[in-house]
Structures are given as structure tokens and as C-alpha cells.
Amino acid sequence: MDSSAATEHLDVLVVGAGLSGVGAACQLRRRRPGATFAVLEARGTTGGTWDLFRYPGVRSDSDMYTLGYSFRPWTGGRAIADGASIHEYISDTAREFGVEERIRYHHRVVSARFSSATGRWTVLVERPGPDGGTETATLTCGFLLSCTGYYRYDRGYAPQFPGTADFTAAGGRLVHPQHWPTDLDVSGKRVVVVGSGATAVTLVPNLARDAAHVTMLQRSPSWVLALSSRDHLADRLRGRVPGRLAYSLVRAKHVAVATASYQFSRRRPQAARRFLRERVAARLPQGFDVDRHFTPRYDPWDQRVCFVPDGDLFRAVRAGTASVVTDGIETFTAAGIRLASGAELPADVVVTATGLDLLFLGGMRLEVDGQPVDPADRVVYRGMMISGVPNFAFALGYTNASWTLKIDLVTEHVCRLLALMERRGHRVVTPGEPRDPRRRPLIDLQSGYVRRAAGKLPQQGVAAPWRLRQNYPADVWTLRHRRVDDRALRFS
């Protein structure tokens, strides 16, 4: 579809104004200063995840020296930061780099159609109308960059437990962390947090400060490791060396430690299991059943390791204000929860920290030359493009390290790709297909939210450039320093 006077055209459209989208827009301002672009955001503010989640204690589960952008140092005092501080950092970055005025809020991308004849995407958007309702509009762009993350913003995953109607009818509160009610006061109440992942281990010690008692009810445990919320190297360097140099040194240290610990865990899983178990046991009361409550059946990094800042979860357990129960749920009752073992768990408030629902590309539908694109039938190229889909990239962070480390590299690489196309006069770039027909899941984790999304996400191949490497140093070489063009890409 050709652009007309009524259809605005931009060089690049970025979808999403969270951590990834703001980072991408800043990279475009820095590296492609002459490019026209806009950021389309379905919600009414920047921040994405860090604006959406408002549950008590919401925080990063990566250090801020790598979760922060490479081009804007994190200057906060805490390495593990609270959600409000992260949201402020993202918003301040958008303002500092002149990105805020490029963001169009309440613009939800519905679909995007690519035409090889014009070398353009036509993007259908829903936005507020003049009468207070909703209207649709179209934009065209030369390149489309999706920075929507991979989970649904309108709802989290909530299993259908039997008996919940009896529980709520008797006055019990049932809450999902993704939609935390502002009026919820747990003071003096018995709280059960259902789950064992990062959200659960964050909620339990924070709720335990006011509640009568908090129980973390888990069907099976997760690997958990206590970390200091401050970085001692950063504290020593602060004020002694220039800020950007200190940031680079601390960031490099965290990259090295994360890479080494992940590689150690994958190559020597039994040793990693022993290490994690011993660290947990040292922080819990003598006689605590560590094997039952904190030793999973799976190996470390088959699912993400949950980090506990300053050991706050273990402190709450030692103090008796929180406890851990490993059991199944038979049914909710008027008084709480009856467990599979037959035991009764009294509760006034139940928080279902049961995970996320994945939604690739924010639910945006893609079409190329009149043919719908099913992501599940496609293969990812360098972890950022989709086979057979022209002029398109998506930003997906690491699962074993900070999300932003990968986002920085992807958005840099997109800018390099755009510069190459401009120099050579190309309008279209399309990843081909891998020769080897073997496929692997895109996200190499055994977490429930990943298994539930099987069949909805694109896949990865078994060899470069079709295989994702959860290895930041290797990706630095590939995405930042190697040639942009290779035989897997078709230019026209």
C-alpha cells in the first residue's frame, strides 16, 4: 500500500516504550540521528513492566549495572533496585536523550502488513478518538522494531483452583500480583502466597512486615540464592574514579560473574546443586527441611535462579513471620486452603503468584505480501529477526543474565543494519531459512510459562546464525563487531 498525504511515513517504528523500547529509541537518536521514528505505546506511560507491576517489594532480579543501559550509567546506591527506581531511571533516560517527545501513548498496534513492491510496512493502530472512544489509524514505515517483551500485560497466569468462590464469598481476598489492588491492607491478616518463583520470594518477606503470618505455598521449590543489594566494588570506586569508568568496571565484573556461574552450572550441575543448597542451608534455622523446601528436582538454570536481596526471605523464615509449605492444593475452602496432604492452611488473603502468560510481539499480527505470518512456523536469526519476514526485528533479552545486555546489542545491530542498507541503497533485508531442518525451542527454560507457550513462539535452529547463545561475550563479538551482512540475509 503506497503512502499518501493522509498516511504518515517514518523510517522506523518502535513498538513498546518499556525498558527495551526506550533503549531502542535512544540508540536510534545516538546512532541514526537523521532517521525519522516514533515509539508506539499501548499504555499511558513509559516503563512497561516497571510501571505495570505495583506489588509490595517489586524489584529487579538482575543487578542494575547490567540491567541499566550501556550508554547511561546507573548511579543509584543499590545494585538490586526497587521497581519505582527502575521506572524513574527509564523515564529519565527517555527525557535525557530526547525520546519522550517521540512516544505516542495509548497507541496499540493491531497488525502490520509488509509489501515487497514498496518495501514498506503498513501498520494498523488503535488510539483514542476525538469523541472519547477508539479510532483506527495507519502509519507506514521502512523498518519495524518490536520491543514488547514476551508476556501479556492485561493478565497473568492464574490456574482455576476449585473452591475459590467459597473462599471469596466468606470474605477472603484473592489477588494476582500483576493487578495488585491499591486498597489491600494485610495488617494482622494471614496471607498465603501461592508460588515459588521470583515474584513469590519477593512478596513473602515484604508482606511479612505487616501481616500476622505469611506462608509461601509451593507445589515444588525453586533454586534460590541470597545476594547483597549493594555492590561493594561500586561503593569503593564511587567518588574515586570517573563515573563512566566505574560503571564500566562494575558492569564488566557482573558480566564475568554471571557468565562464569551459568557456565559452571551447566557443565557441573551436581556441584552447582551442592553449592546452592549449602548457601541456603546456612541461612535457615537448624533442622529446617532444606531438601524438601529449597532443593528442586531440576538443575540450576533449567529455570531461572531466584535471587534474594540481603537474604530477606530467609530472615523472615528465621523470625517466624513467614513459613514455607511444599504441597499441592486440593481445594479452597471458606477458611483458606485444603492441601493435597489433607492439612488445612488458614488464610484471609491468598496471592496467586503463579506466573505469566506469554504473548509474542504483544499480540500484533504480521502479514507479508498478503500471506499471514505464523511465528511458530518461523526460525529466529541471531535472536532478533524472523525467517522470511523483511525489515523486521524484535528485542528479546537473556534468560540467564540481565535482559538489557542483549537488548543493547540487538538495537545496536539494527542501527548498523540500517546504516549498511542506506550506504548500499537497499530497501529490503530478509532472513532466509536455515539449511538444517532441526529445531529447538526459542526460550531454553523448563519454566511453566515457557512450556505453556509452546507452539506460539518462533523456534531456533541448531547452528549459527539461527541458534541463540545465552552468552553475552560471544554475542558482543557477533552483534557488535562482526560484519552485518552474511549469507543468511537477502538484500534487495
Helices and strands as residue ranges (DSSP letters): E 8-15, H 19-31, E 37-41, H 49-52, H 64-67, H 83-96, G 100-102, E 103-105, E 108-115, E 120-128, E 134-146, H 164-169, E 173-175, G 177-179, E 190-194, H 198-207, E 213-218, E 224-227, H 232-237, H 243-267, H 269-281, H 290-294, E 306-309, H 312-319, E 322-326, E 329-332, E 336-339, E 344-346, E 349-352, G 360-363, E 365-368, E 371-373, G 375-377, E 380-381, E 385-386, E 392-394, H 403-424, E 429-431, E 440-441, H 448-452, E 459-460, H 472-475, I 476-481, E 489-491
